[in-house]
Amino acid sequence: MEALEETWRNLQKNIKERELELQKEQRRQEENDKLRQEFAQHANAFHQWLQETRTYLLDGSCMVEESGTLESQLEATKRKHQEIRAMRSQLKKIEDLGAAMEEALILDNKYTEHSTVGLAQQWDQLDQLGMRMQHNLEQQIQARNTTGVTEEALKEFSMMFKHFDKEKSGRLNHQEFKSCLRSLGYDLPMVEEGEPDPEFEAILDTVDPNRDGNVSLQEYMAFMISRETENVKSSEEIESAFRALSAENKPYVTKEELYQNLTKEQADYCLSHMKPYLDAKGRELPSAFDFVEFTRSLFVN
């Protein structure tokens, strides 16, 4: 009987110890789940901010572009980049929570698909994007100030790039780049897939010499600025030539001056495309034609 009582006491003791172990395990599981939820809350919010900020840099600033100057765009981009740098502290919080999960041997998290490594990589990419966007705007401002390329032309180039950058990656593949150029007025020939396209290949030699398959916004803008600069120079040269034809360096040329200095075919072409010259009061001058407007219209694209 005494042996039976001893066995019963041991059984009761084991049951109590087992209950304590189960309670301890339940608390551990509950604490682990709270840690999972806390990590997920911060990670999901941080990922959403990453996506929204990337969209702002690549597309959302169009509202600024339509009404603001390049300088205002640059200031807005600098402020956004400062925000990106400041959010590094939030990433540190997520990394600390991730380290705590590893220490607790938590290997799964049903509340989020994001990891500390993935978020850190995305933050670094966003930081680099912010720097590239700043550099690109500084490049545009310098081009406007030194080459004669207008701010309107630069805005059109930028907005057209963003229109064809459907994935908001900051890059265009070759087909998207070709479509973008056509939309800007480039007369590129239509060729069948696999057929040689020497004219487009010559352009790719400039913007994608390594043929990695993509053209970044910076490469694209450098190319467009270079082409537009050539147009500005050519436009100025032709405008100067017309001015030399005009007696007394007038801002217009007469029908007689055109036929005296050009071939009949050239003069006919000019007269059929030049608009009548209007004086300061908006009145047409007899037999006077606006060579400035005509010349600049030749180099719109």
C-alpha positions, 0 to 999 in steps of 0.5 A: 500500500505504501508503494502505491501511495509513493507511486501516486505522489510521484505521478502527481508531482510529474503531472504538476511539473508537466503542467508547468512546462506546458504553461512555460511553453505556452508563454514562450509561444505567445511571446514569440507570436507577439514578436512576430506581429511586432516585426510584421507591423514594422516591416509591412509599414516600412515596405509600404513606405518604400513603395510609395517613396519610389513611386514619388521619385519616379512618377509622383513628382509629375505634379511638381513638373507641370507647375514648378521649375527644375529648381523646385523639383530638385529641392523636393527631391533633396527633401525626399532623399533626406527623408530616406536617410532619416528612415534608416533608424526605422530600418535599424528597429526592424533589424533589431526585431529580426535579430531578436527573432533569430535569437528566439529561433523563430524561423517563420512569420505568417504575418509578413513576407518581408525579411530584414535582408530584403528590406535593407536591400530595397532601402539601399536601392531607394537611397541610390535612386534618390541620389541619381534623381538629384544628379539627373535634375542637376544635369538638366539645370546645367544643360538649360543654363549652358546649352540653350536647351529649354526647360520645356524641352527637358520637362517633355523628355522627362515626362515622356520617359516616365510615361514609357517606364510602366514598371517604375523601374527608372529604366527603359528596355530597348523597345520602350526606349524606341517607342519613347523616341518615336513619341518625341518625333524621331523618324525611326524605320519600322523593321521586322523582329530579328532584322537589322536596324542600323539607325537604332543600333547607332543610338544604342551605341551611345546610350547602352554601349554594353548592351545590358538591355536597358537605358537609365533615366540618366543615360536617356537624358544625357542623350536627349540633351546632346541631341537637343544641343546639336539642334540648338546650335544648328538652329542658331546657325541657320537663323544667323544665315537668314539674318545675313540675307535680311537688309539691316539685320532685320528680324524678318526676311522679304520675298525679294531677299529670298529669291535674290539669295536662294535658288527658286526651289529653296525660296519657294519652300521657305515661302510656303512654310514661313509665317507672315512677320508680325510687328510689336503691335501684331500687324503683318508687314507687307512681304515680310516673313518670320524666319526666326519662328520658321527656323525654330520649328525645324528643330522642335525634335 
